[in-house]
Each structure stands twice: as C-alpha cells, then as structure tokens.
Amino acid sequence: MSLFKQGRYSGYLRPISYLIDLSIINGFAIFYFFINIDPIIFIVFTSIAWLTLSVYSKFYEVYRYTREVKIYSLILTQMILFTLIIFAFAGYHHKLNIYPITIFKYIISVFLAIAFFKFTIYYLLQKYRVSFGGNFRRTVIFGDNKKTRALETFFTQNPEYGYVHVKTFNLKDRKNINLLSLFEAIKKEEIDEIYCSISELTNQQISDISDFADNNLKILKFLPDNKEIYSKKLKYEYYDYIPILSLRDIPLEDSFNMVLKRTFDILFSSIVVIFILSWLTPIIAILIKLESKGPVFFKQSRNGFNYKEFDCYKFRSMTPNKDAHLYQATRGDQRITRMGKFIRKTSIDELPQFFNVLFGDMSVVGPRPHMVSHTNMYAKKIDKFMVRHFVKPGITGLAQISGFRGEIESDKDIIGRVKYDIFYIENWSLLLDLKIITKTFMNAVKGEDKAY
C-alpha cells in the first residue's frame, strides 16, 4: 500500500514539514542573529523549543478535513508562543544586545515563510487529490438521516479532501439488518473508513461493527447523535462543521510521536549494529557454520504495519528444514542445534532484526510479528488480533515481558498477547518503550522458561 495513496499516516509529509520549518527557523537566524550568537547553541535551543511548542499547540495536527481558519489559528498561536521563547532567549543572553526590532523582523520573516509552505503543501495535496485521485480514502456510512446525509454531501462535494464515498447503508429496519452481508461488501469494495450513526444501531450492532473494524484494519468513526456516546473516552474531530468521534485514539498516529519513535529506533538500532553486531556477527557466524551446514542468517516472511509482508531476519538456530516457515519452535524441538539453543535462550538470535528496524519494517518495541501462516490463522479465530497491525511490529514488546513470549501453546497465550499488544498501542509512550527494553534485557540475562 503506497504511503501517499491511502493508509492511516500521511506518509512522510509531516516529518518533511518538521524539517522545512526547522530549516526556515535556523536559516533566517543566519541573517539576523548568527553574527553575535553561537549558532550551535541557538539551533539546539530553538529546535527543542519549536518541537516542544508544536506538541503543546498541536501545530502539526492538520488533517485532510482541517479548515483553513483552523490552520491560521494554529499559525497565530505558534507565532505568539515562539515570540515569547525568542524574547526569553534574548533576555537570558542580554550581553548580546539583541534588540526587540530585530526579533520582530525575524519572527515576521519566519512565520510568513512557514505559512507559505504550510498552505502550499495543503493546497497541493488538495490539487493532487482532485486531479489525480491520489491520497484518497474509500468510505461507507451506516445509517440514513439528516446528519449522515450532511456527511455524505461533505464527502461527495469536497473531492479536495480525498474521500471517495462508496455507499450509505439504510438501517431503518435495523433489527433485520444482515451485518455479515454488509461486511462482505465492505471487504469487496476495499473500504478504508466506516462511519456510523449511533441512533440507528443497537448496542450489539455497534459492538459487531467495532469488532469487524478491528479485525479487518478498518478505521471506525461515529456521528454523535446519541447522548450515551459522550460518556466514553473518545477523540473529537470536525469535518467542516460536522462533529465526528473516533473510538480508538492511537498515540503513534500523532506526527510528533511518529518522528520521536522513529528517531529513537534509528539511534538505538545504530548503536546495537555498530557496537555489538559489528564484532558479534563474525563470531556467531563461525560457530553456526562449524556445527551445521546452511546460511548464517534465517529469513522469514512476516506481517507488519498495515498487514504488509516483510522479510524478518534472525541468526539461524535450526538445521535447514522445509517446515521452518510453518511451525514454531517447541520445547525439545529436534530441529534446534546446540548453538541454536544458546542463542535462542539469550535472545541473541533476534539481534539481526535491528537491521529490520533500520530498514523501517520494524520498531525496537512493538507487537511481535507472526509468521504469515499464523497471522492468517489467528486473524480468523482470535478477536481483535488484527489491531496489532495498526503500528510497526517490534523486536520486543509489552506482551513478551509479561509472560507471553515464545511458543503459543493454547488460545489463552495468543489472547493474552493480543490484550497486552492493544494496551501498548493505545497507551504508547517513550518511557513505556524504555521500560520494556530494560525488562527485556534483564530477562535475557536471567533467561526465560519459554526462551527455547
């Protein structure tokens, strides 16, 4: 699936926006400040301040349905806050004699340039959607009433927002509605987002639709026409003047969190590759080759973000066999070599996956990816299993440090794993990642019962 066509994230657009804005901030500083100021100090200070302010003001929370007036408001808020920061910097470094008129000229220049690029990207994306039909999302609506018709009109009359509305399902006789047939139609039409009118659905139907969306990687949103829905923890959005509610808020959909996690992944995996794998790989390779013939690395197709398949790398711990892509290792598995037992027990066999992290297929922390055959099997029998694919898979995860690593011996194991994975997805933070990494390292040193 192309990053710029559909999908939950806006590809690399937001990270690029960060880089453009930081370049403008520090670029204009060359003309205004760098004669008197150490550029390194200024760049570090303003970059950290800008990113911090952006999180607070939600400066980069601009979506396809965001109105221009909202963007103007975000720019004005960010400009006022950033102006205060620059004045604070000038006051702290008062010996540099940075005059207020210089600061105001700098701020005006910076924000005119930032506003220009922000609106240029905004309108170019709209033009791209209208002229080329790209960056779109296919939608359906459950319920036919005044509010859903207003939403349908918004979709059909505003192609620049990138929505292709496929169908509105009339649910007047809601007790006799066959949801299974509607679900099949949604899968056949490759729908991306489902919108529901709460007042026209029973509680059981809402639950069934929610389960279907989770298990098939569909975005589910609601039109708040029932007061009961306000009691739940939901995320508000506005499409023009139409209020929309999202049932699941995923922190890693936030652009700043995406950049923060990806930056951490690159730095952490680079350290492991340079300082550990650079010397450990030749040693492991020799020991593997001495015991059995075959490749040093084992490559296996697994499902990652948005269900996309990728090649997951490990040090080979088994004798080459045709069943390696079908069956997990079990306790006392005869396929595992003596060297394989050691590297599996210490989790050394997983270290090559730091290359997967650098390639962008995986993250250091996240739901563990499964073999394709297992993913297909569990997706059919385990409720909400597919929710795990809303984020990148990880080398380690919350489920793994909570007793659900290794072989899946019963449905209880996979259900527990999914429960912890969903909790991680909905409650992600960098501190949680650091806690998981620390616990993983401690478990590797102590050894785990299911590490075989």
N, C-alpha and C positions, 0 to 999 in steps of 0.2 A: 504494500500500500504506500503510495507516494506521500511524503511528508507535506507536500504543498497542495494536495488534491483534497483529501479528506482526513479523517483522524481527529484525535482528541486534542493534539497540540498543534500550534501554528508553526510547525517545522522549526526553522532556525530564525524566524522573523523577530521574535522577542530578544534572543541573545544578540542578534545583529543590532537591534535598536539600542541595547545597552552599550555596545561598542561604539556606535555612532555618537551617542550622546556624551559618553566619556571622552571621546576624541575631540568633540566640539568644546567641551568644558576646558580641557587641558590645552587644546590648540589655541583658543583665544587668549588663554593666560600667557602664552608666549609674547603676544603683542602688548599686554597690559601689565604683567607682574614679574616675569622671569628675570628682568634686569636687576631687580632688587631682592628676589626671593630664590632660595634654593629650590630648583624645580622638583627634586625628588620628594622633599617634604610637602610641597604644595600638591603634587599629583596624588600622593598617598592619602593626604588629608581630605582633599576634595572628592576623590573617588570613593573612599569609605563613607564620607558624609552623604554623597549623592545616592549611593546604593541604600544606605540606611533610611534616608528620607523617602526614597521610592517605595520602600516597603510600607512605611507609615502612611504615606499619602495615596498608595495604590496607583502610582503614576503610570505603571505599565499594564494596569488592568483594563486594557482596551480590547474589546472583542468585536466580532463581525457585526453585532447588533448595537454597538455603542453609538450614541448620537454625537454629533459634532459639538453641541453645547456642553456635553459631559467632558469631552477632550479639552475644550477651552478652560473648563473649571479645574481639571487636573493640572494643566499647564500653569494657571494662575496660582494655585495652591503651592505647587512645587517651586515656582519662582519666588514667592514670598518667603518660604522656609529656607531656600538656598541663599537668598539675600542675607538673611539673618546669620546664617552659618559663615558666609564670607566676611561680614562685619565682625563676627566673633573672632575669626582668624586674624583680621587686620588689627583688632584691639589687643589680642594676645601678643602679636608681633608689632607693637606700636613703634618700635625703633625704626621700622622700615618705612615709616611715613607714607602709608597707603591712604590716599585721600578719598573721601566719600564719592566725589565726582567720578573718580577712576573706577570705583566699584560699580556705580550705577551704569556707566558706559559698558563695563564688562558684562554685567547681568543682562542688560538690554540686548547686546550683541549675541550672547549665548542663547537666550530664550527665543529670539527671532529665528536663529538658525535651527534650534531644536524643534520649534513649532513648524517651521518649513518642512523639515524632514519627516516629522511625525504625520503631518497631514498629507505629504506626498506619498508616503507608504500606504496610508489609509485609503486615499483615493485611487492609487494604482492598483491596490488589491480589489477594490470595487470594480474598476475597469476590467481587470483580469477576469473576474467572475462573470461579468455581463458579456464581454466579447469572446472569451474563450471557454467559458463554462467550467473553469477550474476552481479549486479550493471550495468545493461545494459539499453540502450535507443533505442527504435524502431524508425526508420526514413523513410521518403519518400522525394523525390525531385521532384519539379515542373520544367520541362524543360530538354531537352536532347541536350547538346552541349559539347564543349571541356571542359569547366570549371566544369559543373555538372558531367561529366564522371570522371574527376580527383577526385572530391569529393566522388563519388560512389566508386572509386578504393581505396581511403583512408579508407572508411568505411569497405569495404569487405576484404582488405588485412592487416588491423591492428585490429584484434579482441581484442587485449590487451587494446584498448581504450574504449571498451564496447559499440560499436554501432552495432545494427542489422538492416541492410538496407533491407527494405521490397520491395520498388518499386520506379522506376523513371518514372514519367508520361511524355510522349512525347506530347509537346504542339505546334507542327508545325502549325496545323490548329487552332490557338488559338481563333479565332472568333466563332468557332463552338464547343468549348470545353464545356461539361456539368459539371460544377464545383460541382453541387449538388451530382452527382453520385460519383465523386471523394471524396467528403466529407464523404459520407456514407461508402465508402471503408476504409477511414482513421479511422473512428469510429469503424468499424467492426474489423479492424486489431489492434486496440488499440495502435495507433501510438502516440509517445511522442513528436517528434520534426519534424517540416516541414521546408524544405529548398527550397527557390525559386530563380530561375534565373530571374532577373528583366527584362532583354531584351526580354524574351519570353512571358511576361504577359502585358496585358493592365492595365491602371491605375485603371479601375473599378474592374478587376480581382484581383489585388493586394489588393484593399480595401475589396473585398468579402472574400479573404483568411484571411486577417488580422482580420476581424470580426468573422469568423469561429474559428480561433485560440483562440481569446479572450473568446468567448462564450463556448468553449469546453476544456479549460485549456491545450491547446497545445502550446509548445514553437515554435515561428516563427523566422526564420533567413533567411538572404538574401546573395546571391553571388553578389558582387558589379560589375556587368558588364554593368552598365548604369550610366553615369556621373551625372544624375539628383539626384540619391540617396545620393550623397555625401553632398548635401545641407541640409540634415536633421540631427537632433541630434541623432546619432546612436552610438552604442557601438561596437568597433572593437575587434575581436578575430582571432586567426590563428589556423587552423587545419593543422599541418605540415607547408607547405608554402602556404596554400590556405587561402586567406582573407575571413572572414565571418562577416556579420553585423547583430546585433540584434536590433529590432525595439523598444523594451521596456527595459529600464535599471531599475531594482528593487533594491534599496539600501539594502533591507533586505536579498538579496541573498549573500551579502558580509559577509564573515565569522566573521570579527570583529564586524560588526553591529549586526549580529545574537547573538553573545555572549553578547554584550553590552545590547541589548534589553532584552534578557533572564535574565541576571543578575539583571537588573533594575526591571523586573517583579517579580522575586523571592523576592528581598529585599522589594519592595513596598507592595506586597501582604502579605508577612510575617508580616510586621508592622500592616497592617489592621487586619489580623487574630488574632494576639497576643493582640493588644491594643484596638481593637474595638469589633470584633466578639466574643472574649472570654467572655465578660460580657454582650454584647447586645443580643446575641442569646438566652440565657435563658429568658430574659425579653420579647422579641418578641414572643418566643415560647409559653409562658404563655398567652399572650394577644390573639394570634391566636387561641389557644385551648379554651379559655373562650368564644369566640364568635361563633365558629363553629367546628363541628367535622371534623376530617381528619388529614393528616400529616402536620407537620410544614413546611417541605421543599417540593417544587414542582420541579419535574424532567421532562425535555422535550428534545427530540432528535432534534439536530440542525446540520447544515452542517458547518464544519470548514475548516482548511487548506487542500488543495488538494481535497476538496469536501467530506472529511471523516466525517462521523457522530460521534457525541459525546453527552453525557448527560450533558445538561446545567442546573445548579441549581439556584433556587430562593426561597425566603420566599414565602409561599403560600399566595396569596392575593385574591383568589376567593373561593367560595364554590366548593367542588369537583363536576366536571361535565365532561361528555364524550366528549364535544366539545372543551376542553381546548387545545388539540393538533392540532386543525383545524382552529380555528378562533381567531384573535387578539382581545384584549380588545378594546371596542369602547366607545365613550363618553356616559355616563349614563348607562354603562353596568350593568345589574341587577346581574350578577354573582359575581361582586366585593363586598367584605364585607366592613364594616365600617373601620375596621383595615386595610384592603387591600387598601382602598383609601388613607389612611395616608402614608403607606409605599411605595406606588407607586408614590405619589406626591413628596415625599422626596427622592425617588430612593433607599430607604433602602432595598426594595425587591431584588435589584440586588447584594447586598453585598456578598451572598454565592458564587457568581461567582469568587471571589478571590481564592476559593478552586480550581476552574477550571484552574485558572492561575497557581497555584502551581502544579497541575497535568500535566500541559503542553499543555492542549487543547485550552487555550485561552491566550490572552495577556491583559495587563491593557488597552492599547489603540489599536484600530484596527477597521476594518469594523464590525458592529454589525451582529451577526449570526441570520439567519432567521429559522423559523420552516421548517422542511423538505418539507412539502406540499407546502409552499410558495416559497421555493427555486426552486422546480420543476416547479412551475407555472411561476415565473418571469424569469427563465432561458430561457423559450421558447418565451417570449413576449418582454423582455427588452434587448436591445442591450448591449453587454459587461458586463452583470450582473455577469457572472462567473469570471471575472477578480478579483473580491473581494476575491476569494479563493486562490489567489497566496500567501497570508500571513495568519497568525493566526487571528481569529476574536477577537474583543476586548469587554471589559465591556462598554467602551465609545469610541467615535470616532469623527473625524472631521465633519462628516455629522450630528451627534447628537447635536453638539454645534452650528451648522449652520442652525438650524431650521428644521431638518429632522429626529426628533426622534418620537417614538411612533407610533400611528396608520397610516397606509398607506391608505389615503382616495381616492387617484387617482393615475394614472400613473405618473403624474407630481412629486409626492412625491418620488416614487422609482427611477425615472430617476435622480432627484436631489441628492438622497442618493448615487447612483452609481457614479455620477460625482465627488462628494467630496471624496468618497472612493478611486477612481482611482487616484485622485490628491494626496491623502495621501500615497498610495502605491508607487507612482513614486517620491515623494518628502519627504520621511520619514527622520526625524532627532530626536535625543533625546530631543532637545529644543522644537520641534513641539509637542512631546508627553507631555512634561511638561506644555506647553501652553494649550493643550486640557484638561488635568487633572485639571488645575486651573480653567478654564472656566466651566468645568463640576461641580466642587464643588460650584462655585458661582451660577450657575443655580439651583442647588439642594437647596441651602439656600433661594434663591429668589422664587423658584417654577416656573414651566413652564406650559404654557397653555395646551400642549399636553401630560403632565405627568398625565395620568388617566388610 
